[in-house]
Amino acid sequence: MNKYQEHVFVLPEDEADRELANGFALGLAPYDNRIQVLREEGGWGSVVDKFKRDHVKPMRNYDKRYMVLLLDFDRYTDWCEKVRDSVPEDLVDRVFVLGVDPNPEALQTAELGTNEKVGMTLAEECRTGAEALWVHDLLKHNAGELKRMIPTVKQILFPQ
């Protein structure tokens, strides 16, 4: 990944979120070099700490870097706001908080497929503008964040 070109980092909370993000990245071919899924952090608090400790300064140095914090929402409706409030004001337009409510394991319980398969489907929906899976009960809470994110990130990950 070229840090001087627009790119997206995904910081997942746990292994299931990482699998979801990896599936999304697989669905981006041939533009999968514009996204990097980082190591899972083991809890939403750890994601926030890692972001603040290791990613704020590089994001300020590389203004073409965007970040998705991928969390389990665990039925807490204010999770997104709480995490977003921890993002420095100068980076708010480049940091997005997404996740499954309550967690990615629920996607399999709902018989939507493996986390990787769901991620690939979500990537395809982003590419085409479809919203079949994004409006599922487990994902629909992301609507506001997607509305904020898609105009910017779509052109990075799915250039015309």
C-alpha positions in Angstrom: 0.0 0.0 0.0 1.3 3.4 -0.9 0.8 5.8 2.0 0.9 8.8 -0.3 -2.2 7.5 -2.2 -5.7 7.3 -0.7 -6.1 4.2 1.3 -8.2 2.7 4.1 -7.1 0.9 7.3 -9.5 -1.3 9.2 -8.9 -1.8 12.9 -11.1 -4.7 14.0 -12.1 -5.4 17.6 -11.8 -9.2 17.4 -11.1 -12.2 15.1 -14.7 -12.3 13.9 -14.6 -8.6 12.9 -11.2 -9.2 11.2 -12.8 -12.1 9.2 -15.6 -9.7 8.1 -13.1 -7.1 7.1 -11.0 -9.6 5.2 -14.0 -10.7 3.3 -14.8 -7.1 2.4 -11.2 -6.7 1.2 -11.4 -9.9 -0.9 -14.5 -8.4 -2.6 -12.5 -5.4 -3.8 -10.3 -7.1 -6.4 -8.6 -5.6 -8.3 -8.4 -2.6 -5.9 -7.7 -4.6 -2.8 -4.3 -2.8 -2.4 -6.2 0.2 -1.2 -7.4 -1.4 2.0 -5.4 -3.0 4.8 -7.0 -5.0 7.6 -5.0 -4.6 10.8 -4.5 -7.1 13.7 -7.5 -7.4 16.0 -7.3 -5.7 19.3 -9.5 -7.7 21.7 -12.2 -5.3 22.8 -13.7 -2.0 21.8 -11.7 -0.1 24.4 -8.5 -1.6 23.0 -9.5 -0.5 19.5 -9.9 3.1 20.8 -6.6 3.0 22.7 -4.7 1.5 19.8 -6.2 4.1 17.4 -5.2 7.0 19.7 -1.8 5.6 20.5 -0.6 4.3 17.1 -2.8 5.9 14.4 -3.6 9.5 15.2 -0.1 10.9 14.5 0.4 8.9 11.2 -3.1 10.0 10.0 -2.1 13.6 10.6 1.1 13.0 8.6 -0.6 11.1 5.8 -3.8 13.0 4.9 -4.8 10.3 2.4 -5.3 7.7 5.1 -8.8 6.8 6.3 -9.6 4.5 9.2 -12.6 2.2 9.9 -12.9 1.1 13.5 -14.8 -2.2 13.3 -16.6 -3.1 16.5 -19.1 -5.4 18.1 -22.0 -3.1 19.1 -23.1 -5.5 21.8 -26.6 -4.0 21.9 -25.3 -0.6 23.1 -27.0 2.0 20.8 -24.6 4.8 21.8 -21.4 2.8 21.0 -20.7 4.6 17.7 -21.1 8.1 19.3 -18.9 7.2 22.3 -16.1 5.9 20.1 -16.5 8.8 17.6 -16.2 11.2 20.5 -12.7 9.9 21.2 -11.5 10.8 17.7 -9.6 14.1 17.5 -11.7 16.8 15.8 -9.2 17.2 12.9 -9.6 13.5 12.0 -13.4 13.1 12.3 -14.0 13.3 8.6 -11.5 10.4 8.0 -12.5 8.0 10.8 -15.6 5.8 10.7 -17.1 3.5 13.2 -18.9 0.4 11.9 -20.0 -2.9 13.3 -22.5 -5.7 13.8 -25.1 -5.4 16.6 -24.6 -7.4 18.7 -21.5 -9.1 17.1 -20.4 -10.8 13.8 -21.2 -14.3 15.3 -24.9 -13.3 15.0 -24.5 -13.1 11.2 -24.0 -16.9 11.1 -26.9 -17.5 13.5 -29.1 -15.5 11.1 -27.8 -17.8 8.4 -26.3 -15.1 6.3 -23.1 -17.1 5.8 -19.6 -17.0 7.1 -18.1 -13.6 8.2 -15.9 -13.7 5.1 -18.8 -14.3 2.8 -20.9 -11.5 4.4 -17.9 -9.2 4.1 -17.7 -10.0 0.4 -21.4 -9.3 -0.1 -21.1 -6.0 1.7 -18.3 -5.0 -0.6 -20.4 -5.9 -3.6 -23.3 -3.8 -2.2 -21.0 -0.9 -1.7 -19.7 -1.2 -5.3 -23.3 -1.4 -6.8 -25.2 0.8 -4.4 -27.4 -2.1 -3.3 -28.6 -2.2 0.3 -30.0 -5.7 0.8 -27.6 -6.8 3.5 -26.7 -3.4 4.8 -30.4 -2.9 5.9 -30.5 -6.2 7.8 -31.4 -5.9 11.5 -27.9 -6.8 12.5 -26.3 -4.0 10.3 -29.0 -1.3 9.8 -27.6 0.8 12.7 -24.6 1.6 10.4 -26.8 3.7 8.1 -25.7 7.1 9.4 -22.1 6.3 9.4 -22.3 4.7 5.9 -24.0 7.9 4.6 -21.1 9.9 6.0 -18.4 7.4 4.8 -19.5 6.3 1.3 -19.1 9.5 -0.7 -15.4 9.5 0.3 -14.4 5.9 0.7 -16.3 4.5 -2.3 -14.2 6.5 -4.8 -11.0 5.1 -3.1 -12.1 1.5 -3.0 -14.2 1.4 -6.2 -12.7 3.9 -8.6 -14.5 4.4 -11.9 
